[in-house]
């Protein structure tokens, strides 16, 4: 049996429960009835074990949870109303006043806000460390460290962390590990196999794949997820609606096919960009000049469609001219859908704050979608010609 085909097309789908329909229904209900007080009492006492109220679990969501857990090689999964909810809720559930976090440098922008702006209000301190430097991570550990948070690869500059080494280090000190695995998806990297405790993803990206749903997923040990569910998950109410769960189920059907196409096209586009005289560098986990290339190839099967470039003329004027000149590659946040996208780092800065000598300021992130390589290359070429 092809395990991936089984997970994407069959796992969790008991079709005789819903009239033998091929596609599962959307159980668009807020609550569920009970036949006896005893049954009602049992459900109220342990909501993790069944359906009581769709703020928690729901049959449509249950099918999705089974598939997502299996894809990650995890015991269980929780789904959320956004990717950042899948990060924030478990962090709040697992930490308390006085705890400390070690986080890799330059994670997702809202993750930075969580650790820098939100958690200090509750007496939780974060130290940001170069995640590629295992010794720096070790030096940052204190008796109060409770969590090491990773993002590998980083989703703008694509640094790679050694997942097995970091998880082993964390276990020596009884520290939990958590990673944002949105870049790779479960098809191209499975952090749990390297000992990572919790894996978060923005399901808005590759898992949904159609740019029409916002969602997040967290996978890991059932005991950890049950603790998160019974407290912060239910109390904060960042659950996923059944309609959105159904959209994710639809997206999963073609996940492997889409990622194969996207990865192959990205390779062609990157190869062309590497030869262009106006492009200074392509940043990509599998780039030959990546100092951690061997580690990236060990941990990741492929890279998908996300990479960044820098221009040889990194002035703000030229970067804006290039991005404004693109006709078919859309300027927008996110990635993982059918459409190709571009986002210049300078869009997140005021004009006066831009520093052309700062690599992170002049990065231009490109996502390759489902269009043909020749179509995208032609658009990039005409935009580069404007320079």
RAVEN-V162349 format. One record per run of one state. SS is the DSSP state (h for helix, s for strand, l for the rest). FROM is the first residue (numbers start at 1). LEN is the number of residues. Records with the same first field share a line. If there is no record, write none. Layout:
SS=FROM-LEN ; FROM-LEN
This chain:
l=1-2 ; 10-5 ; 19-12 ; 32-5 ; 46-1 ; 50-3 ; 54-5 ; 73-3 ; 81-2 ; 95-5 ; 105-4 ; 123-2 ; 130-4 ; 141-4 ; 152-11 ; 173-3 ; 181-4 ; 189-2 ; 195-3 ; 203-13 ; 221-1 ; 237-2 ; 240-2 ; 254-1 ; 275-4 ; 284-9 ; 300-6 ; 312-4 ; 326-4 ; 332-9 ; 349-2 ; 354-10 ; 368-5 ; 386-2
h=3-7 ; 15-4 ; 37-9 ; 47-3 ; 59-14 ; 83-12 ; 109-14 ; 134-7 ; 163-10 ; 185-4 ; 191-4 ; 222-15 ; 242-12 ; 255-20 ; 293-7 ; 316-10 ; 345-4 ; 351-3 ; 373-13
s=31-1 ; 53-1 ; 76-5 ; 100-5 ; 125-5 ; 145-7 ; 176-5 ; 198-5 ; 216-5 ; 239-1 ; 279-5 ; 306-6 ; 330-2 ; 341-4 ; 364-4
